[in-house]
Amino acid sequence: MTVVAIHQPQYLPWLPYCAKAASCDIFVYLDNVQYQKNGVQNRNQIKAANGPVWLTVPVRASLDTTIQSTPICNNIPWQKKHLNTIEMAYARAAHKHILGEGLRELIESDWTYLADLNIAITEWIFARLGIECKRIRASELAADGAKDDLVLGICKSVGATTYLSGQGARAYQDPAKFENQGVELSYHVFEEQVYQQCHMAQGFVNHMSALDLLMNVGDSAGDVMRSGNGVNHV
């Protein structure tokens, strides 16, 4: 059995994204679809002293710009702002040192395109969480179409027997269409577990970047994340 998951590259991805990757054999970065404004392709949240804050990478994108061709606005000093915000938010975190173990260098690097930045940082996070699935860019595959047709094309090109989808796709996916192509359709379920965060006077805040878990929990982060994983079969 080969379980495949597909997702657009995210900046500092949140836990459900990483948990889905941990539940599959092949994870496909969907980098050749249209960039979505005001989504989480160029931003994500961390928990700071006064609550969640967005870290946003400035980009220039038109309606037909794909994620892989979305340029970063490097005339804006976003790297310095992000690093300062992370350092302040996690000044008392037990594992704040991991910022200097590769992530700082990735953020400070001279990136031209958003997808390259996102995938490099996601690979760093995956390594920290012990995620070992094979990773492929959709732009490297011979698959086209839209929605189900694109997903099935990708699944067939990588030899998937099961497609692990997000819950949000239930509204438009046709299970029969997958069954006819010999691909089992299943849905990823993730229930975020409560862990000790910085600034607990606010209570536990979920839907943060996976960086929040790593900063607070360290080497146990992968186990905490996996404890929330589940799958619903159609």
N, C-alpha and C positions, 0 to 999 in steps of 0.2 A: 504493500500500500504506500502511495506517495501523496502526502497531504501538502497542498499548496495554498499559500495566502498571498494576497496582492494588496498593496497600499501605496498611495502617493507618498513621496518623501516628505517628512515633517522636520521642522527645526526643533531640536531638543524634545523628541517625541515623548508623549505621555505614556503612562503605564499600560493601558489596554493595547496600544500599538505594539509595545515590546512583548507583552504577554501573548499576543497572537503569533508573533514571530517564534516565540518559544514553544508554540504548540504545533508547528508545522515542520515539514522536511525541506521545503523550498519556499523562500520568501522573495517575492518579486516587487522591486521598487517601480511603481507605475509613474515613470518620469516623463513619458511622452504624451500625456494628456494636458488639457488646458489648465493653466494656473488659475486658482480660485482666490479672488480678492477677499480679504477679511476672514479667511479660514485659518488653519493652523499649519499651512505649508511654510510660512515665513515667520511664525511666532508661536510662543507657548508661555505658560505661566509657571512661576516659582513662588514659594511662600516667603514673604518678607515680614518685617516686624509689624507693619500696619495692614497686613493681609496680602492676598495674591497680587502679583504684578506681572504685566506682560513684558516679555523680551521680544522685540520685533526687529527683524532684519529689513531694512528699507530696500525696496526693489522697484524696477520699472517694467511694467507689463501691460500689454494691450489685450484686447479680447481674444486674439488668436495665438497668444504666446503660450508655448508649452512650458512645463516646469523646468525641463532640462535647458531651455533657452531663455529663462527668466534671468536678466542681469541684476546683480546687486549694486546698489548705489553706494559705492565706496568713497564718494566725496563727503559722506556723512560719517562721523566717527562713532559708528554704532558698536564696534568691538570694545572700545574703552568703556562705553556706557554699560554694556552687558556684563563685562568682567567686574566692574565696580559694584553693580547691583548684586551680582552673585556673591561677591566677597562680603558685602554688608549683610545680605540676607542670611548667610551661613557662617557668620563670624564665630558663632558658638557651636557649630555643628561638630559632632564627634569625628567626622571623616572629611572635614573641609580640605584636607591636604590633597584629595584626589583631583582638585582643580589643576594642580601643578603636575599631574601625572598624565599629561597628554592633551587634556581638554583646553587648557589655556592656549597652548600652541595652535590647536585647530582653529579656535575662535580668532586668534590674532593673524592667521595666515591670510594671504592675499587671494581671496576667492573671486572669480569672475561671475560664476553662475550659481543660483540658489540650490539646484539639485546636487551639485558637487559638494557644497558646504553641508547640506542636510545629511547626505549619505555618509560622509566622512565622520560627522559627529554621531550619527546613529550607529555606525560600526563600532565606534569607541564605547558607546553605551551598551550595545549588545555584548561586547567582550567583557565588560564589567559585570553584566548580569548572567554570564555563562551561556549565552544563546549561541547555538552551534549549527543552526540550519544553514543550508546553502542559500546564498543571496545572488540575485540576478537583476539587471536593469531591463525593464520592458523594451526600452529602445534598442536593445541588443537582440531582440527576438523578432521573428517574422510573423507578427500577429497584428491584425487591424480590426476595424469595426468600432462599435460603440456599445456601452453597457454590457449586457449578457454576452453579446457576440464577441466583444473584445476579451472579456474574462475567459470565455470558453476557448478562444483562440490561443490565449496565453497558457491556459491549462493543458491544452493538447500539445502545444509546442514543447512543454517541459515534462510531459509524461505523467500528468496528475491523474490519480484515481479518485481523489477527494479534494473538493474546493472548500476551504475554511473561510467563510464570509463573515463580514460584520453584521450586526443586528439591523443596522439601518437600511440594508439592502433588501430586507424581506418584502417591502412594499412593492417592489417592481420585478423581483426575480421570479422566473418560472421554473420550478423544480423539474417539470417534465422535459424542459429543454436541456437541462443538464443530464438527466437520466438517459435521454435519447443519444447523447454524445458519450455515454459511458463514464460520466463523472458524477460521483456522489456529492450532493450539496449538503453542507453542514454549517452551523452558525456558532461562532465563538461567543462564549459567555465569560464575563470577567466581573468579579465582585472584589473591589479593592479592599484590602485588609488594613485595619488601623495599625499604625506604627508610631513610634515616638518621633514627633517632629520638633523642630525649633519653634519658638513662639507659641507654646501650647496654651497660653492664656487665651488665645483665640479659639481653642479647641482644634480638633483634627480637621484639616481641609483637604478634600480629595480633588481629583482631576488636575493635579500638578504634573509638571514634567517629571520623567523618570529620574532626573537629576536630584529631585528632592529626596526620593527614597535612597539613592546612592549616598548623598551627603550625610543623611541621618543614620543609616543602617550599615553602610559599608559592604563588607564581603557577604553578609547575610541577605542582601537585597534581592538576589535571584530567587532564593527560597521564599521570601515574603511575597514576591510577585507571583510565583507559580502556585502559591496556596490559594489564589483567587481564580485560577483557571478552570474552565469547563467548556463543554461542547454540547449543542443541541443538534440532533440529527433530524432531517426532514422526514 
